[in-house]
């Protein structure tokens, strides 16, 4: 259902403060905590004494202390101490590779020996002062692959997001899909259209007229295991569209990290990075608020879709040309899953 030998976004740094955080990632119950300032650790959320959830405990002098009987764990999963007890023979619990990078906490739920930080694809907007970013987290009761389908085909915007980013020209403009190794790209370019409400607000936010025709673009990038970055924006019509000078456009990247929780639920880390008027905190808050409403609309549709699929498990879904981005993304996931399956034993 989901590859495990890969990096997933598990949390944002502010979610892990003085207290540990329990979170299920790919059906693995994991506890995240900070053994020291600037450090992060991840262990199986299971006390080796009586099976209590370590995430209900506390961090004391760099050790994770179980909130049931005071057992103290080290970052490597080995029991360090327990009041009045000898613990040298306690079995280790599992520790997970974890890293804090690009403003997120990343975890590798698979084979720890295969973990390689360089496999986290570069995020320029997260390290450059030329960009501003704000986002949030939703828990969504659907298969994470349904969200990939949703984000790699933005045709639904005309119908789901009628008051914010939807417009009829999305339907009327063909979408192109291509794959480059494990990178899938879908793109749609709409020329000489009027901007919808969300983009009118962004034009004003960059000091541009919002009542004139624009050239609009949507370029969706899928990176395994489940990350979708979408280049979006508008430029005053006739100024070059996607390639227009910065003074004539607003350009952003919609950030989507889709982390499986179970087969029918996920953690959705969403946000938007922009490279215009980056010091305007009020604009950042405004964009975040607008984007939160858009993604909440998606959540309603996808959760009901998941319920329908569970009610009708034998029904075959139809595939159209607009679904190509999701289909090709799923093929990459299937290849990753196949690579993780044990080789058949030859007698």
KOLNU-197348 format. One record per residue (C-alpha): residue number from 1; residue in one letter; x, z, y. Coordinates in steps of 0.1 Angstrom, whole numbers. Layout:
// residues N
i aa east up north
NUM a X Z Y
...
//
This chain:
// residues 347
i aa east up north
1 x 0 0 0
2 x 28 8 24
3 x 66 4 22
4 x 86 36 22
5 x 122 24 26
6 x 118 18 63
7 x 115 37 96
8 x 81 48 110
9 x 73 65 142
10 x 63 100 132
11 x 58 118 165
12 x 66 119 202
13 x 93 144 213
14 x 68 166 232
15 x 49 172 200
16 x 78 191 186
17 x 86 221 208
18 x 90 257 198
19 x 66 253 169
20 x 70 230 138
21 x 47 200 134
22 x 30 191 102
23 x 21 155 97
24 x 13 133 67
25 x 32 100 67
26 x 27 75 38
27 x 10 102 18
28 x 40 125 22
29 x 33 159 38
30 x 62 164 62
31 x 71 192 86
32 x 91 183 117
33 x 110 209 138
34 x 139 214 161
35 x 168 235 146
36 x 185 234 180
37 x 179 217 214
38 x 182 180 211
39 x 181 180 173
40 x 152 173 149
41 x 148 179 112
42 x 122 169 86
43 x 113 187 54
44 x 87 185 27
45 x 58 207 40
46 x 59 229 9
47 x 74 264 6
48 x 92 267 -27
49 x 80 303 -31
50 x 42 299 -33
51 x 36 264 -20
52 x 24 274 15
53 x 26 249 43
54 x 59 254 62
55 x 44 238 92
56 x 23 270 97
57 x 55 290 102
58 x 80 293 130
59 x 115 283 139
60 x 139 313 142
61 x 176 309 150
62 x 176 273 138
63 x 159 281 105
64 x 123 271 95
65 x 106 304 85
66 x 75 303 63
67 x 45 320 78
68 x 34 334 45
69 x 63 356 32
70 x 92 349 56
71 x 112 326 35
72 x 138 308 57
73 x 147 271 50
74 x 178 251 61
75 x 177 215 74
76 x 189 203 40
77 x 159 218 22
78 x 178 247 7
79 x 164 282 9
80 x 186 304 30
81 x 170 338 28
82 x 139 358 22
83 x 132 395 31
84 x 142 417 1
85 x 146 389 -23
86 x 175 370 -40
87 x 169 333 -34
88 x 201 316 -45
89 x 184 300 -75
90 x 155 286 -55
91 x 152 248 -59
92 x 157 226 -29
93 x 128 209 -13
94 x 130 174 -1
95 x 146 166 33
96 x 139 133 51
97 x 161 112 73
98 x 149 116 108
99 x 162 104 142
100 x 151 107 178
101 x 155 73 195
102 x 138 52 222
103 x 116 82 231
104 x 101 87 197
105 x 108 106 165
106 x 114 83 135
107 x 112 92 99
108 x 123 74 67
109 x 99 85 39
110 x 117 65 11
111 x 151 68 -6
112 x 173 88 18
113 x 204 70 6
114 x 191 37 20
115 x 183 51 55
116 x 201 32 82
117 x 194 39 118
118 x 205 4 128
119 x 174 -10 111
120 x 152 4 139
121 x 148 -28 160
122 x 160 -27 196
123 x 135 -17 223
124 x 149 -28 256
125 x 120 -14 277
126 x 128 21 263
127 x 164 22 275
128 x 163 3 308
129 x 155 18 341
130 x 138 -15 351
131 x 108 -5 330
132 x 80 22 332
133 x 62 34 301
134 x 32 55 293
135 x 12 59 261
136 x -7 81 237
137 x -16 88 201
138 x -49 81 182
139 x -57 91 147
140 x -76 62 132
141 x -96 63 100
142 x -86 29 87
143 x -60 11 66
144 x -31 4 90
145 x -31 -32 80
146 x -65 -37 95
147 x -49 -27 128
148 x -21 -52 123
149 x -48 -79 118
150 x -65 -68 149
151 x -34 -69 171
152 x -20 -102 157
153 x -53 -119 165
154 x -66 -111 200
155 x -96 -134 198
156 x -117 -102 195
157 x -110 -93 231
158 x -138 -116 243
159 x -163 -95 223
160 x -149 -60 219
161 x -134 -56 254
162 x -159 -73 276
163 x -154 -50 306
164 x -116 -49 307
165 x -95 -76 292
166 x -120 -99 275
167 x -129 -134 288
168 x -144 -165 274
169 x -112 -186 278
170 x -95 -166 250
171 x -120 -182 226
172 x -115 -216 241
173 x -77 -216 239
174 x -59 -223 206
175 x -35 -198 192
176 x -1 -208 177
177 x 16 -188 149
178 x 52 -190 136
179 x 74 -169 114
180 x 112 -163 118
181 x 124 -143 88
182 x 105 -110 90
183 x 94 -116 126
184 x 59 -131 131
185 x 48 -144 165
186 x 13 -155 177
187 x 9 -169 212
188 x -19 -180 235
189 x -15 -194 270
190 x -45 -197 293
191 x -40 -217 325
192 x -60 -216 357
193 x -84 -189 347
194 x -98 -160 367
195 x -83 -126 358
196 x -105 -101 340
197 x -109 -65 355
198 x -78 -50 339
199 x -55 -77 352
200 x -71 -77 386
201 x -61 -40 389
202 x -26 -48 378
203 x -23 -77 403
204 x -33 -53 431
205 x -8 -27 417
206 x 20 -52 423
207 x 7 -62 458
208 x -7 -96 446
209 x -41 -112 453
210 x -66 -105 426
211 x -92 -131 436
212 x -74 -163 428
213 x -69 -182 395
214 x -40 -172 373
215 x -21 -184 343
216 x -24 -157 315
217 x -4 -152 283
218 x -5 -132 251
219 x 25 -133 228
220 x 22 -109 198
221 x 53 -99 179
222 x 51 -83 144
223 x 82 -64 132
224 x 81 -46 98
225 x 70 -23 86
226 x 41 -21 111
227 x 52 -25 147
228 x 34 -49 171
229 x 48 -56 205
230 x 26 -78 227
231 x 39 -96 258
232 x 10 -98 282
233 x 5 -107 318
234 x -8 -130 345
235 x 8 -151 372
236 x -8 -168 402
237 x -18 -203 389
238 x 8 -230 394
239 x 37 -206 398
240 x 52 -211 363
241 x 30 -189 342
242 x 50 -168 317
243 x 82 -180 333
244 x 70 -174 369
245 x 92 -155 394
246 x 86 -117 393
247 x 71 -118 428
248 x 43 -140 416
249 x 32 -122 384
250 x 26 -90 365
251 x 43 -87 331
252 x 40 -60 305
253 x 45 -52 268
254 x 18 -36 249
255 x 34 -12 225
256 x 18 -5 191
257 x 35 16 164
258 x 11 18 134
259 x 21 46 110
260 x 2 50 77
261 x -11 84 69
262 x -31 76 38
263 x -45 44 23
264 x -75 47 47
265 x -60 65 78
266 x -32 60 102
267 x -14 74 133
268 x -16 49 162
269 x 11 54 188
270 x 1 31 217
271 x 13 24 251
272 x 23 -1 277
273 x 57 -8 293
274 x 59 -28 325
275 x 86 -41 347
276 x 68 -42 381
277 x 64 -14 406
278 x 79 10 380
279 x 82 40 404
280 x 45 41 412
281 x 33 71 390
282 x -3 66 401
283 x -3 31 388
284 x 13 43 355
285 x -15 68 351
286 x -41 42 360
287 x -28 17 334
288 x -26 44 307
289 x -62 54 314
290 x -74 18 312
291 x -55 11 281
292 x -68 42 264
293 x -103 30 268
294 x -94 -4 254
295 x -79 10 223
296 x -107 35 218
297 x -130 4 216
298 x -108 -10 189
299 x -110 22 170
300 x -148 22 168
301 x -147 -13 153
302 x -119 -7 128
303 x -132 26 115
304 x -166 10 107
305 x -149 -20 92
306 x -130 4 69
307 x -162 21 58
308 x -178 -13 51
309 x -148 -24 30
310 x -150 9 10
311 x -187 3 4
312 x -181 -33 -8
313 x -147 -33 -26
314 x -153 -65 -45
315 x -163 -87 -15
316 x -137 -113 -6
317 x -129 -116 31
318 x -127 -151 47
319 x -95 -164 63
320 x -96 -186 94
321 x -68 -202 114
322 x -70 -173 139
323 x -61 -149 111
324 x -27 -165 105
325 x -7 -139 123
326 x -22 -111 103
327 x -19 -130 70
328 x 18 -138 76
329 x 25 -102 86
330 x 9 -89 54
331 x 30 -113 34
332 x 61 -96 48
333 x 47 -62 39
334 x 39 -74 4
335 x 75 -86 0
336 x 88 -52 11
337 x 65 -35 -14
338 x 76 -58 -42
339 x 113 -50 -35
340 x 106 -13 -39
341 x 89 -16 -73
342 x 110 -6 -102
343 x 124 -35 -122
344 x 107 -39 -156
345 x 125 -23 -185
346 x 138 -49 -210
347 x 136 -37 -246
//
